[in-house]
Amino acid sequence: KAGVTQTPRYLIKTRGQQVTLSCSPISGHRSVSWYQQTPGQGLQFLFEYFSETQRNKGNFPGRFSGRQFSNSRSEMNVSTLELGDSALYLCASSFQGIGNTIYFGEGSWLTVV
Amino acid sequence: DAKTTQPNSMESNEEEPVHLPCNHSTISGTDYIHWYRQLPSQGPEYVIHGLTSNVNNRMASLAIAEDRKSSTLILHRATLRDAAVYYCILRDDTDKLIFGTGTRLQVFP
């Protein structure tokens, strides 16, 4: 079956712009979470959605937001981009529940210039 | 958030066993121990998880200390494709994973 799909894979934005990243979870998965990975900070949790509701949020400024649609697809948005937002953004999905495996997509590489 | 401590790096030769340690002294009774690995330019990949008992799957084995304050991921025969960063994570009943710095495993032919 298809894995977690993230689009776009690569993008370049200018400081001050905004960006929207998309994630299609594995079919049947209702939980979607987002992570940011940078060389300096490593992998950091952004937020988690289940059935269109945000269940957890990491320590990121309000410029980072997300949402989940009724078909479980999710988007995250970063407004007023800063150079430090350059990172690999990873989406993950699961059936939800501690016994279920979390599957990651290949990520979206964002470069802010 | 419960934290884990892992060595920054480890080395192994191909076809030799590898034991990757993890300390998690602040683990709570309901936290599961999960291991993920990340190959270059890829998203993290699930390896194995357990609660109290040792676990085996086709990729690896997980040995959990009796007091659950530490665990060891065992790769029985390392291959070059096992070269990756391995993360030991304590997971609660949500999908929020708190990644540490992980262990970078190098495998030599």
Interface residues (C-beta under 8 A of the other chain):
Chain A: V4 S31 S33 Y35 G42 L43 Q44 F45 E48 F50 R55 N56 G58 L90 A92 S94 Q96 G97 I98 G99 T101 I102 Y103 F104 G105 E106 G107
Chain B: Y32 Q42 G43 P44 E45 Y46 H49 Y87 R91 D92 D93 T94 D95 K96 L97 I98 F99 G100 T101 G102
